[in-house]
Amino acid sequence: MRKAIQIVGFVLALQGISGAIDHVAVQPFLGFFLNFFNRVIIPRVDLLTGYELFANLALAALGVVLMIAAERAPG
């Protein structure tokens, strides 16, 4: 279970970093998968409109925190 949580955290971190890069410049590498949050979720949530870069960086931070928490969890 720990490994699955680490993988989810890694994917979230990649999506956050990729979305931030895509917001600043064009990021063509695995664009549909890595920019899913940036291109699908953010436009549908009015609270995040105008704060796309912050939302992507927060997603990346959440992914890193999730990976660290899974590593330190007992088990």
PEMO-V943037 format. One record per helix or strand of 2 or more residues. SS is the DSSP state (A for helix, B for strand). FROM is the first residue (numbers start at 1). TO is the last residue. If there is no record, write none. Layout:
SS:FROM:TO + SS:FROM:TO
//
This chain:
A:2:24 + A:31:34 + A:36:44 + A:46:48 + A:52:72
//
